[in-house]
């Protein structure tokens, strides 16, 4: 039953999105470019925070690039997860 309800909810969301597109029209090119920019920053910001945090920890504890590599990977993964969530928000 749950799968059927999920399917019906997805159809309702699609119909609502199509109705909204008919009444509001297409977004402008500048709005779309702005959305692409936001998406880029959603991915880049956590990666940069991980990079700079890892560099600070590596310098503080003299560990080479151990923390830099680990926190950069975590930041990139968090950035892509956040971007995926943002793109699939209802």
C-alpha positions as semicolon CSV with decimal commas, in nm:
position;residue;x (nm);y (nm);z (nm)
1;X;0,000;0,000;0,000
2;X;0,281;0,239;0,082
3;X;0,430;0,205;-0,267
4;X;0,096;0,293;-0,422
5;X;0,063;0,601;-0,200
6;X;0,415;0,712;-0,293
7;X;0,327;0,676;-0,661
8;X;0,008;0,880;-0,621
9;X;0,199;1,149;-0,429
10;X;0,456;1,168;-0,709
11;X;0,179;1,209;-0,967
12;X;0,016;1,485;-0,759
13;X;0,348;1,671;-0,730
14;X;0,404;1,642;-1,106
15;X;0,057;1,773;-1,187
16;X;0,102;2,064;-0,944
17;X;0,440;2,146;-1,100
18;X;0,290;2,143;-1,452
19;X;0,001;2,368;-1,346
20;X;0,242;2,611;-1,183
21;X;0,456;2,615;-1,499
22;X;0,151;2,699;-1,711
23;X;0,043;2,988;-1,489
24;X;0,386;3,132;-1,409
25;X;0,564;3,060;-1,738
26;X;0,927;2,970;-1,789
27;X;1,187;3,118;-1,554
28;X;1,422;3,373;-1,707
29;X;1,769;3,285;-1,830
30;X;1,926;3,490;-1,549
31;X;1,722;3,303;-1,289
32;X;1,839;2,970;-1,433
33;X;2,202;3,087;-1,436
34;X;2,162;3,195;-1,076
35;X;2,037;2,850;-0,983
36;X;2,340;2,693;-1,149
37;X;2,565;2,926;-0,950
38;X;2,394;2,834;-0,624
39;X;2,432;2,467;-0,706
40;X;2,804;2,517;-0,768
41;X;2,854;2,692;-0,435
42;X;2,656;2,421;-0,254
43;X;2,918;2,172;-0,377
44;X;3,232;2,388;-0,349
45;X;3,179;2,541;-0,003
46;X;3,192;2,217;0,203
47;X;3,492;2,101;-0,002
48;X;3,680;2,424;0,072
49;X;3,590;2,408;0,441
50;X;3,721;2,050;0,454
51;X;4,037;2,151;0,267
52;X;4,121;2,447;0,489
53;X;4,022;2,264;0,808
54;X;4,236;1,967;0,710
55;X;4,534;2,189;0,626
56;X;4,505;2,359;0,964
57;X;4,490;2,025;1,147
58;X;4,785;1,887;0,948
59;X;4,997;2,192;1,027
60;X;4,892;2,189;1,392
61;X;4,969;1,819;1,443
62;X;5,244;1,784;1,175
63;X;5,074;1,492;1,001
64;X;5,152;1,551;0,633
65;X;4,829;1,548;0,434
66;X;4,632;1,298;0,642
67;X;4,356;1,534;0,761
68;X;4,358;1,738;0,441
69;X;4,280;1,436;0,224
70;X;4,023;1,292;0,463
71;X;3,833;1,615;0,522
72;X;3,846;1,710;0,153
73;X;3,678;1,379;0,062
74;X;3,420;1,429;0,338
75;X;3,356;1,786;0,219
76;X;3,310;1,679;-0,143
77;X;3,073;1,398;-0,040
78;X;2,875;1,637;0,180
79;X;2,861;1,892;-0,101
80;X;2,727;1,643;-0,355
81;X;2,476;1,507;-0,104
82;X;2,356;1,863;-0,028
83;X;2,329;1,940;-0,400
84;X;2,131;1,622;-0,461
85;X;1,894;1,709;-0,174
86;X;1,855;2,066;-0,307
87;X;1,775;1,945;-0,660
88;X;1,519;1,691;-0,536
89;X;1,345;1,914;-0,281
90;X;0,967;1,915;-0,323
